[in-house]
């Protein structure tokens, strides 16, 4: 988890972030992304991270804006990096 959120490592709330996201079970699913992936369409399906819009995964299933039940990369590069972290791909 620390590797996934490494961009926030120097924030005073970093440890709290890790504690929060390491509570309970983590279920990881993976949708293959390539150069043809339309990340904006994926975001429409999932919903924005900071708002609960009915009809989206976050809007219908999130507990609140911070506990939003799903994560998605925003770019192919981010997807590749996160895949490497979570699935130990080289």
TORKOL-4160 file (C-alpha; in steps of 0.2 Angstrom, whole numbers, padded with zeros to 4 digits, m for minus):
90
<pt num="1" X="0000" Y="0000" Z="0000"/>
<pt num="2" X="0014" Y="0012" Z="0004"/>
<pt num="3" X="0022" Y="0009" Z="m0013"/>
<pt num="4" X="0005" Y="0013" Z="m0021"/>
<pt num="5" X="0003" Y="0030" Z="m0012"/>
<pt num="6" X="0022" Y="0034" Z="m0012"/>
<pt num="7" X="0018" Y="0051" Z="m0020"/>
<pt num="8" X="0011" Y="0056" Z="m0003"/>
<pt num="9" X="0025" Y="0049" Z="0008"/>
<pt num="10" X="0030" Y="0067" Z="0014"/>
<pt num="11" X="0013" Y="0072" Z="0019"/>
<pt num="12" X="0009" Y="0073" Z="0038"/>
<pt num="13" X="m0006" Y="0062" Z="0035"/>
<pt num="14" X="0003" Y="0048" Z="0026"/>
<pt num="15" X="0003" Y="0036" Z="0040"/>
<pt num="16" X="m0016" Y="0039" Z="0043"/>
<pt num="17" X="m0019" Y="0036" Z="0025"/>
<pt num="18" X="m0010" Y="0019" Z="0026"/>
<pt num="19" X="m0019" Y="0014" Z="0042"/>
<pt num="20" X="m0036" Y="0018" Z="0035"/>
<pt num="21" X="m0033" Y="0009" Z="0018"/>
<pt num="22" X="m0026" Y="m0006" Z="0027"/>
<pt num="23" X="m0041" Y="m0009" Z="0038"/>
<pt num="24" X="m0051" Y="m0024" Z="0033"/>
<pt num="25" X="m0050" Y="m0034" Z="0018"/>
<pt num="26" X="m0043" Y="m0028" Z="0001"/>
<pt num="27" X="m0050" Y="m0036" Z="m0015"/>
<pt num="28" X="m0041" Y="m0032" Z="m0030"/>
<pt num="29" X="m0048" Y="m0034" Z="m0048"/>
<pt num="30" X="m0039" Y="m0029" Z="m0063"/>
<pt num="31" X="m0046" Y="m0023" Z="m0080"/>
<pt num="32" X="m0033" Y="m0024" Z="m0093"/>
<pt num="33" X="m0028" Y="m0007" Z="m0100"/>
<pt num="34" X="m0018" Y="m0003" Z="m0116"/>
<pt num="35" X="m0016" Y="0011" Z="m0128"/>
<pt num="36" X="m0034" Y="0010" Z="m0134"/>
<pt num="37" X="m0042" Y="0011" Z="m0116"/>
<pt num="38" X="m0053" Y="0025" Z="m0115"/>
<pt num="39" X="m0049" Y="0031" Z="m0097"/>
<pt num="40" X="m0062" Y="0044" Z="m0097"/>
<pt num="41" X="m0076" Y="0031" Z="m0101"/>
<pt num="42" X="m0069" Y="0021" Z="m0087"/>
<pt num="43" X="m0071" Y="0036" Z="m0075"/>
<pt num="44" X="m0089" Y="0038" Z="m0081"/>
<pt num="45" X="m0093" Y="0021" Z="m0076"/>
<pt num="46" X="m0084" Y="0022" Z="m0059"/>
<pt num="47" X="m0088" Y="0040" Z="m0055"/>
<pt num="48" X="m0077" Y="0054" Z="m0049"/>
<pt num="49" X="m0066" Y="0050" Z="m0033"/>
<pt num="50" X="m0073" Y="0065" Z="m0023"/>
<pt num="51" X="m0092" Y="0064" Z="m0027"/>
<pt num="52" X="m0105" Y="0051" Z="m0026"/>
<pt num="53" X="m0115" Y="0052" Z="m0042"/>
<pt num="54" X="m0130" Y="0040" Z="m0043"/>
<pt num="55" X="m0128" Y="0027" Z="m0057"/>
<pt num="56" X="m0109" Y="0025" Z="m0055"/>
<pt num="57" X="m0100" Y="0012" Z="m0045"/>
<pt num="58" X="m0094" Y="0025" Z="m0032"/>
<pt num="59" X="m0111" Y="0033" Z="m0032"/>
<pt num="60" X="m0121" Y="0018" Z="m0029"/>
<pt num="61" X="m0109" Y="0008" Z="m0018"/>
<pt num="62" X="m0097" Y="0020" Z="m0008"/>
<pt num="63" X="m0099" Y="0023" Z="0010"/>
<pt num="64" X="m0094" Y="0041" Z="0008"/>
<pt num="65" X="m0082" Y="0051" Z="m0003"/>
<pt num="66" X="m0066" Y="0044" Z="0006"/>
<pt num="67" X="m0072" Y="0026" Z="0007"/>
<pt num="68" X="m0077" Y="0024" Z="m0011"/>
<pt num="69" X="m0075" Y="0005" Z="m0014"/>
<pt num="70" X="m0065" Y="0006" Z="m0030"/>
<pt num="71" X="m0049" Y="0014" Z="m0038"/>
<pt num="72" X="m0044" Y="0017" Z="m0056"/>
<pt num="73" X="m0029" Y="0023" Z="m0064"/>
<pt num="74" X="m0031" Y="0039" Z="m0074"/>
<pt num="75" X="m0018" Y="0035" Z="m0088"/>
<pt num="76" X="m0010" Y="0020" Z="m0096"/>
<pt num="77" X="0006" Y="0024" Z="m0088"/>
<pt num="78" X="m0002" Y="0025" Z="m0071"/>
<pt num="79" X="m0011" Y="0009" Z="m0074"/>
<pt num="80" X="0006" Y="0000" Z="m0079"/>
<pt num="81" X="0014" Y="0006" Z="m0063"/>
<pt num="82" X="0000" Y="0001" Z="m0052"/>
<pt num="83" X="m0001" Y="m0016" Z="m0061"/>
<pt num="84" X="0018" Y="m0018" Z="m0057"/>
<pt num="85" X="0015" Y="m0014" Z="m0039"/>
<pt num="86" X="0000" Y="m0025" Z="m0035"/>
<pt num="87" X="0004" Y="m0040" Z="m0046"/>
<pt num="88" X="0023" Y="m0039" Z="m0046"/>
<pt num="89" X="0025" Y="m0037" Z="m0064"/>
<pt num="90" X="0042" Y="m0032" Z="m0071"/>
